[in-house]
């Protein structure tokens, strides 16, 4: 019997790229390849890249260079792979380059450079596949690509137009993950609200019952699994309103990640973004009326080409009125190939960054007030980590890696994936501090 081949793997970029990595790793393990934790122990290295902004391109090229230096045999995939000439110019010695969501193509290149005979004793894969997240949460990608043409973004050129997965496939994967011990599903795509649009909301069959390929129906079905279901990358379309009753009823988490990006009507138009500041404020009011417990997180861009001080003031006013729970902000960065590069009025880097800092200072005050209001309340948390100093968990308002944490005082029998009832005793601008509900103050 031949010795199993070892594959090293580097995964960069967003959760959608992480899911691509998981799919590739699952296929590799299914064919008997082993996954090496180090360059030295690998017969070949796969680097899954990001190419969205210049900093991500630089990080990806550095990762490829490191893999070549430490190992020498490298296959490149992912979003930067859609711009093969950039990779080949920097690192002509890579073995092969593919674009994003190209698991089968990656496997073909692996086979060409590192053949691995199938062996039923080593080709063992758990039912949920290979996951790069902790066992208790997982990303569930429901579609690929995007039909928008936002001027600051090149994702459609990298990942193509919207391509929704069949609802039966999505729900089967979700059930398998839940059965394997996953306690939280993070629903992701490039435009989650548009799920099923490309299929004209075609009816699929799940367990013999008809179900439309549409976000509301998908969420209703996911809500039957008895685990946390969290929605990311949700554009503020009117159709999203139909999800709020599901949140109010506790069927899915009262949480929406909505990329508003700006508040100025002119800037939103230059970005080619949907909706407007007033429409978004009205929608937020409506959502909170139906589900007062809803957490809304969003991202914004400061210093977009042509943004005046007055238009930035509009954005600050929106932040002040919207009182969003979680906010991320990026100083505008030109992306090679993006239409926004040709817009007039490019701002100096120091202006873009100064505005980002002003926005985040305002948001920190808002976040601190909102979190302080939770002191004294009892909430449910999901345990992420337990160490000698205590327990680190997250509430329904906290997505992993991007939002805050709940630090639970005391030592008790808890493991990652456990749900706990805690009482909040303190807060800062990002995190909560709590004790087990019912314990002495």
Buried (B, 14 or more C-beta within 10 A) or exposed (E): EEEBBBBBBBBBBBBBBBBBBBBBBBBBBBBBBBBBEEBEEBBBBBBBBBBBBEEBBEBBBEBBBBBBEBBEBBBBBBBBBBBBEBBEEBBEEBBBBBBBBBBEBBBEBBEEEBEBEEEEEBBEBEEBBBBBBBBBBBBBBBBBBBBBEBBBBBBBBBBBEBBBBBBBEBBEBBBBBBEBEBBBBBBBBBBBBBBBBBBEBEEBEBEEEEBBBBBBBBBBBBBEBEBBBBBBBBBBBEBBBBBBEBBBEEBBBBBBBBBBBBBBBEBBEBBBBBBBBEEBBEBBEEBBEBBEBBBBBBBBBBBBBBBEEEBBEBBBBBBEEBBBBBBBBBBBBEBEEBBBEEBEEBBEEEBBBBBBEBBBEBBBEBBBEBBBEBBEEEBEBBBBEBEEEBBBBBBBBBBBEEBBBBBBBEEEEBEBBBBBEBBBBBBEBBBBBBBBBEEEE
